[in-house]
């Protein structure tokens, strides 16, 4: 019996693992910056204002989810396949982003004017307006990064993702801690940091593709049409998935207030750090699966290997986080955020489930079937909303965590059923570690200890 499916595969899985390692290293760096930024903002604003900041930042992300039409996913798909000239794709992206930004900001101002008190209670018009100015920055950053992801140049991609965090941290220190600008300062720091980051990402992208010649900075109708067609397949799934992740914040703020949202936001930020494992892999997996246009067997081998190993790696990380949650929150964020520790612990089972679910979703999208993800996301959203409306009034912040874990776990079960029927893969191939997996981890840790100089001499 062959116990080394990785080595026998014609797919360069070693390169995939190397790319995932670079992604994981970047996620560690992002974790350090992210925690520092989060702690500086949380301590600088206090629990109530942290909730207002979370809600104000949620507004532009909600609007861009509705108005992006899946363009970033189309970028990854078509760049990985090499169907179009990349410089034309860049110019088309920038023009589309500009047009969509104008529409998105207009929609945001209308929503704030006619339903702001209901949708965003406690958030002033000035704060909402500042949040809306973040929209074009989010669009530009995410679409340019998606093109880098499609190139599968993950060293450049990982460095580029750190640009906004570095600038944002400097801006937080200036606007919140030096100038005392409060929630407005936190939003301005996000805006400035990500604007400068997006500019550097564009410069790096043009260094790879070469400059766009004068007179050729145009909207390519054919590229836009195909991107639109692909993006719309994933659009509804993206919208539903976003609300599956963030609807609890709107409900919690409405039912329990900004202070509860501030505490829950910290719990979410901490728990979602576990996703750095699955994000590292899924970032590599989607373009790889997209590029394997005629290799169903290798697609399946790659995905099943990644899912079962990421699932168990996430379990180990969550088991380590569980007992450390309370002391960590108290030390980093302070006693005011003490309730976040229980919320973190209740979120962890769902985080494990979503780590594996994310990879199955990336595989499905990479096969050119993003509409299948919509079915799973829609069912998950119904469960999520129902659970939040039931548990939040009874358990508060912990109820939001419990609802998310329940929804994410049931979503994983559904995605596994769909994936198994679509590919013929068994449940065991997705969750039971093989002899080659144990050998893989032995080699990984052996190489790690050797690099540290702790290996046997």
C-alpha positions, 0 to 999 in steps of 0.5 A: 500500500502506498503511504506517500500520496504526496510524494507520488503526486505530479502536483508540486505539493511541496511548493504548495506547502512552502507557499502555505508556510510563507503565508503562515509566517506572514499571518504570525507577523500580522498576528503580532501587529494585529494584537498590538493595534487591537490592544492600543485601540481597545485600551485607548477607546474603552469598552463602549467606544470600542463597540461604536468603532466596531460598528462604524467599521462594520458599515463600509465592509457591509456595503462593499460586500453588497457592491463588490459583486465578487470581483476579487474572486474573479481576479484570483481565478482569471489571473491564475488561469492566465486568460487575460493580459494582467495590465489590462486587468489592473486598469479594468480593476481600478476603473471598476473600483472607482465606479463601484466606490461612488455607488457604494458611498451614495448607498451608504449616505442614503442608508445613514440618512433614512435608517441610521438610527435603527441600523446604527444606534448610538453612532453619530453621522460624522463617524458614519461619514468617516467610515464610508470614506474607507469604502474605496480603500477597502475596494482597492486594497482587496482587489489588488491583493487578489491579483497578487494572490492569483499570480501565486507569488506568495512571498510578495503577496505576504509582504504586501499584506503587512503594509497596511498594518504597519501604517495603521499602527503608526497612525493609531499611536498618533491619532488616539494616543497622542491626539486623543481623537477617540473613535474618529481617530481610530477610523482615520488611522484605519483609513490612512494606514490602508490607503498607504498600504494600497498604494504600495501594493499597486506599485509592487504589482506594476513592478511585476507586470510592467507599467501600463502604457499611456493610452492603454489605461482603459476599461476592457469590456471583455475582461469586465464582462467575464469577471462580472459573470464569474463574480456574480456566481460567487456574489450571493454566497459572499454576501450570505457568508459575510452576514453569517460571520457578522450578523451577530454584531448587528443583533448584539448591538441592537439587543445589548448595546455598544458596550456588549459589542465592544467586548464581543468584538475583542473575543472575535478578533482573538478567536479568529486568529486561529484562522491564520492556519486555514487562511494560509492554506486557502490563500494558496489552495484557490489559485492552485485548484483553479490552475489544475484544469484537467486534474480532478484526482490531484485536486482531490488529493490536495484538498483532502490532505489540507482539510484533515491536517488543518482541521487537527492543527486548529484543534491543537491550537484551540486546546492551547488557547482555551486555558489561556484566554482569561489571563491573556484578556486581562493582561492585554486588554484589561479587566473591562474586557474580562467577559471576552474570555468566556466568549472566546472559549465558546467561539473556539469550536466554531472556529475549528469547524470554519477552518476546515469549511473554508478550505472546502469552499475554496476547493469548490470555487476553484473548480468553477462552481461557486454557486454551490457555496451559496446553498451551504451559506444560505442554510448556515445564515438561517441557523445563525440568525435564529440562534442569535435571536434566541441566545443573545437575549438569554446569554448576552455576549456568550450567546453570540459566541454559542450561536456562531459555533453552532452555525459554523459546525453545522455548515461544516457538516453540510459542506462535507456532504456536498463535497463528498457527493461532488467528488466521491471523497469519503469522510475519513479522507477528510478527517482521519490522519494517515500514516503519511500525515504523521510522517509529514508532521514528523518531518515538519517539526524535525526541520523546525528543530534543526533550523533552531539548532535543537536537532540531533548532532 
